[in-house]
């Protein structure tokens, strides 16, 4: 939910002009707060020992779908045509969700092993990179 939260804030702050697109709801007054609460819940749940792996079907699928939604919003807000650009953005976003899920898992587990630190420490770093990187990218529009 980090990507949709970042995109929603970008839309609300006027960094990502999606007002005249089908994704205008991302910039509505309440949307960034709601999506941010969901993202915060995900960030907390991700640290709990009973949380299923991000590679299981439901979390994996959700990450790909949320990546597609976010990519479509970035493309539409970046001036791409509503249909072609948003579809292309959705594909790129879905691939980002796929890469982030699998690559993030490999990077996180590899760092935990290499640095011999608790997973929690690396997870916090991963969250900071995701939020900071997302904000950096959407602030460039």
DAGI-V586715 format. One record per pair of residues at least 6 apart in sequence whose C-alpha atoms are under 6 Angstrom apart, sorted by the first residue. I is the first residue (numbers start at 0). J is the second residue. D is the distance in whole Angstrom. If there is no record, write none. Layout:
BEGIN
I|J|D + I|J|D
END
This chain:
BEGIN
0|38|5 + 1|38|5 + 3|69|5 + 4|31|6 + 4|34|5 + 4|35|5 + 7|25|5 + 7|26|6 + 7|31|5 + 8|31|5 + 9|15|5 + 10|16|6 + 10|26|5 + 11|26|4 + 14|138|6 + 14|140|6 + 15|76|5 + 16|76|5 + 17|23|5 + 17|76|5 + 53|59|6 + 62|96|5 + 63|93|5 + 63|96|4 + 63|97|6 + 66|92|4 + 66|93|5 + 66|96|5 + 67|89|4 + 67|92|4 + 67|93|4 + 68|89|6 + 70|88|4 + 70|89|5 + 70|92|4 + 71|85|4 + 71|88|4 + 71|89|4 + 74|84|6 + 74|85|5 + 74|88|5 + 75|81|6 + 75|85|5 + 111|118|6
END
